[in-house]
Amino acid sequence: MAATETLRVSAPTRRSRLAERGVDRTLLLLAPAVVLLLAMFAYPFLYGLQLSLRPQEVGGGLLGNYRAFFSDSFESGTILKTLKLAVPATAINVLASIPIAYYMRGTFRGKRLLTAILVVPVTLGTVLVAEGLLRYLGPRGWFNRTLLEIGILDEPLRLVHNYWGVLFSLVITGFPFAFLLILSYMSGIDPTLERAAATLGAGPWQRFRRIILPLLAPGLATTAVLCFVLAFAVFPSASLVGEPSGSTRVLSIAAYHAAFEDYDYSMGSAIAMIMGAVELAVIALLLGARSRLYKGPSTGGKG
Amino acid sequence: MSRRLVARPGRWLVWGAVAFFLVNLAGLIGEVIVNSLGTRWFDTWLPEGLTFKWYSNAWDEFALSHVLIVTFEVALAVIAISLLVGVPAAYALARRQFPGKRAVMLLLLLPLVLPPLTYGIPFATVLYEIKVAGTLTGVILANLVPAIPFVILVMTPFVEQVDPNIESAARMCGASTRRLMTRVLVPLLIPGILAAGLLVLVRTVAMFELTFLTSGPDSQTLVVALYNAAFAAGIRADQSIDAMAVLYMLTTLLLLVVALRFVNPTQLVSRVREEPTQ
């Protein structure tokens, strides 16, 4: 940018003035993507927003849908139910990934294979994991059968069609994802830093606490955000392994129900908007926590 | 010496947890496979006999040949369009600083960060208004919404790795813009394009919410057909449903194996990892 400025000749044309700010024909390459996203993302989103402000029930007023949602505890309770699933799932996935990634950060034989095996659940997707959990954790599934045969249990544990089934499915699909991200952040930390600390007499815990963890903090925040996004959207597992009319009636089920079973698109859009707002609020909290805990450049990030 | 001894229990605990996770994962997948191959299975460890009839059952009952064709039509269309639109956009984003770039980045990030249902419901509503809901076109359009930003974000670092001097050199040698694209940029970007394409393929095949909201009976992809079958469990034999689940699993595993041959997962993630912070 500075170089072009010094090269500027006496009377810049409009085009060259624009080019100086980075606006030239290359930007046309961006046009199709921006136009498509405006038409297919921004427009429907705004359409949904205004639809949500025009309740189908007469006399509701501008905020009628929102008022109806928050005054009905069965509806507004879905926010808490969603968070009760998404927050623990995120915490488990991120916290469990840290030590595992820590021990796997070096190179060793079979690392690629182990990584590949851990990635499998990501590709399986939530629907398949839900279907598998129904069998495996069901009253006659292998899990309960094993515990019964060993004699730990007297009667099968009830692990599906309730909160726990959904939580398990979120951990199974979310953990590999968190692990991969944290492993790549961990591999990005210069190993010489740790060796230098060891030379200066730091023990393993001190090295982890004082070197690895601070350098990992921004990556952890990012991973937590992405995991939360995944867990928050929970839909197929909540309705398949969960109790879709009770303890796992999450926001996405409520929104789907309103829009496509009650055919109240206006209410459905309103719940969808609430869902987006709650998610963004939690993300803002997570990123805020990150900037309080850690000030400095993110590891190797380009900014 | 003492340091090693302190490190031991933690290490064993961690590997134990990994082993526990993997054993349960294997059990989960295994039980679906065994069920899909079994004859009658009541109160025993394994079914009484081995049969492949559930596969032919599932194939006919769920019209799987049609579902598979739809799945790949959708995936191929989404890959082609998102690459065609996304790669040039990634190039422009990587090379230029311009006013309003932050707004463009926001437009790219929101579809990836917001829950699919948040924009899926209004999107489906619009599709119903213009009578595209339930068609193949609708499903492809819906899947493009997250796919285009995804391609752009995956491709941007790849473009940044290409030295601009190479482009200048090609210009100096008299290459036109089109020749520059086809002879210099695209060949250099092939690894990135391949990675982005494969990831979009994996994501589209696994994309449940958006396809579920926009598809009709004739435009279901495999994952939606599987959900519908599982949701209406009891109508069909659950062995058939599991046979379909196994077919879905094989499809995704095949994609995973292909993907892993071309891209290293940790490398890949470190490339896309910058998306949420900015």
Interface residues (C-beta under 8 A of the other chain):
Chain A: M1 R21 G22 V23 D24 T26 L27 L28 L29 L30 P32 A33 V34 L36 L37 L38 M40 F41 A42 Y43 P44 F45 Y47 G48 L49 L51 A96 P99 I100 Y103 R112 T115 A116 I117 L118 V119 V120 P121 T123 L124 G125 T126 V127 L128 V129 A130 E131 G132 L133 L134 R135 Y136 R140 G141 W142 F143 R145 I172 F175 L180 L181 L183 S184 Y185 S187 G188 G203 P204 P218 G219 A221 T222 V225 L226 V229 F232 A233 F235 P236 S239 L240 S252 A255 Y256 A259 F260 Y265 G268 S269 A272 M273 M275 G276 E279 L280 I283 L287 S298 G301 K302 G303
Chain B: R3 V6 A7 G10 R11 V14 W15 A17 V18 F21 L22 N24 L25 G27 L28 I29 G30 E31 V32 N35 F42 D43 W45 V85 G86 P88 A89 Y91 A92 L93 R95 R96 Q97 F98 P99 V104 L107 L108 L110 P111 V113 L114 P115 P116 L117 T118 Y119 G120 I121 P122 F123 A124 T125 V126 L141 L144 V145 I148 P149 I152 P157 E160 V202 A206 F208 E209 L213 V223 L226 Y227 A230 F231 I241 D242 A245 Y248 M249 T252 L253 L255 L256 L260 N264 P265 T266 Q267 V269 S270 R273 E274 P276 T277 Q278
